[in-house]
Amino acid sequence: MFLRGKKIPFPAITQVSFFKLYESLQKQAQDKDPHVAAFASKLVSDIEAHPELIEGVDSSAFDPDNETIQRLCRVLFPDVLLTNEIKGVMPPFEFRPFYMSTRFKNILEASEEEFSFELNDFTEDQLYIFGCIAILGSYYKYAVPMGTPTMVDIPNKKLNSVRTYRLAMNGDLLEVVPTKKALSISLDDFLELLDNFDDIALWKKKFPPDSWIMKGIGITNLMDITLDHSLSTITSNLLIKTDDSLQKIQRGMANLFGINDLKMGFVMYENDTFFCHYKSGLDNLILDGEERVSSRENLCGFGYDQLINKGKPLVISDVERFDDRAQSKMSAALRKQSVKSYIIVPIQANGEFLGFLELASMHKYDLNTGSLQKLDTIMPIISMAISRFKREDQNRREAIIQQECTTIHASVKWRFEEEADRFMARQANNERPVFSDIVFKNVYPLYGQLDIKGSSEKRNKAVRADLTKQLSKVSHVLEAAWKETKMPIYDELTYRVKGYRLELSTELLSGSEPRIVSFLENEIHPVLDQIKGVSRKLEDIVNAYRELLHPELNSIYELRKKYDNSVNVINQSLASFLDKKQEDAQKMFPHYFERYKTDGVEYNMYIGQSISRNADFDPVYLKNLQLWQLMVTCEMEQKFLEVKNELESDIEIASLILAYNNPLSVHFRMDEKRFDVEGAYNARYEIVKKRIDKAHIKGTKERITVPGKIAIIYANDQDALTYGKYISFLEDKDYLVRSSKEVLEVEDLQGISGLKALRVAVNFGKKLDRNASFDMSEILEELQNN
């Protein structure tokens, strides 16, 4: 037996034989109809002249082009059916047809490639078991239920499509005969094989290789199931979500319509506007890269009436001809994308309008009104799937809102779900439920921030520069207007502009920005149109001024934009990095985490038994999180250094960690939708957080937080010992600069005194492997021993 050109073990020796056909012809030779008898007798004589065709011969030792063999095969396939049925004759289990119907030959010729029926999906072991099953059914009459039918895809290069065929084997002209090596199979043996279906060793034990003879011929039948298979593929991939579902759906649609390069898209619609669906892999053909377009502006009158007013499909079999007539943005967009024929169909489910399905081909007339009949067969399932996509969108929106706008973290969501269950149970009992306070007791807080240094000064400097430039340009406009018109109002406005410029020359005072902006908006800009109308020269000066203004802010937004863009880059980069790191930290032990984007990034973490629903809390998890926080702060400092060169403004950051080793209670404030500490004693922790980042070293004007270093604020000397060990470890791992640790006293703050700080320099000289993993339990054990 050969599989893919390789000789493999098989339970039977296979031989080509026409003995069953010979026996049938012998009976026909005795037929009462003399014509039938004469024809059969002639074939019997031909076979008897080649006894090997009765006794059996190896497939490699016979000539399939032999005239006798060809005549015998024509008996199996009447000429009248040659152009209709897809059939072939082949040696037993070799899947290499040596005689084919005309239609079969035409299909293979159209594929323009060598085709094989060697069942590429079968392994050697599977083919061996398949042979044993054939013996069980043919010789012992033990039927074994088989799996899904074998299907083959055959391309048609001429039509640029792929057809799917079901492959069926007819074994009526085969016979299996045991050799001396064959073992008798009892019912118990059969049941044992069924219970151990994949045990190839057991199958070979019951059916040793070459222990049977399988002779005769097999007849393969192919049935074109392209339509059914395409529908099945589309349906299953619409209902079952996998990474490549959309690609499979597109292939299924291509096969359904017989268009190999078929494109599929989906467009949402609301308030007379087309907009794109954000599911990856779905095109939006008529949008041509835009997120939203007006349906009235995009469609021609006929298209709008057909699609929007009547809710009917719009079929364009020739896009170029349609565009020449319609001259619409939609047809121009399709033409730009080389689309030659196109269909857009409204989709509804349970009375709800969902959007529009798009189909496009790169060939004229591939898609036409007849295509709608095929589309009708799949539209119900498409509607269900699009409805599911919309639900997924809504769920994703809610998840984003929860992530970005609330603080219900995944680690504590279970507690909210418990309270929601109680709320619904009380509601079901006709009570007046109240959502109770959510409190987590005895949790340990961790706080950190990476703050942009001097953010207020930098922003004020940018505001001063932009306003000064704008006032200078306004002066130029007013002075030009005064010279040309001699109107005193322009001289008076120039005088006031000069006063504001003088005010900005030193520093930006509190209230200066809103007063100047109000002056520009309410007193300067309203007169610009009047100035423009005086002369062409003044019109050019006013237009030049307005070109400098931001279209939405209506003011010069240059240095502020550079600063704001820089802050956004920092916040986005550091926040995304921290979120990614948090995924790993949550796997160590579940804890509450929330972060905020301000001028930099700050975050809170709480860890303790009351937050964990299932796992048992141990103080080692707190130490683990403390060390993790210090390591990630080092990595974020290096991350900032990477993005610093991309910034449009010169910005530095400084890192701070607040060590607080006393447990406290936090509760969810329903009014503010956020967590806060509970109780007056615990409020001290919040006060320290708010005031520490601007604190100085006691007795100096130097800030505790400085760029390139991490400040660890603490009140308990035990915290200093704990973090001192972490620092020594991270110095050894090249996270921190060796021997850079400083022990500092923090100036007394309002209501807070006695704070101290450890300050240590980040090692920027060595690039950290941020993907490196450490066994935290071993690290903590090592630190404990030291």
Disulfide bonds with the S-S distance in Angstrom:
none
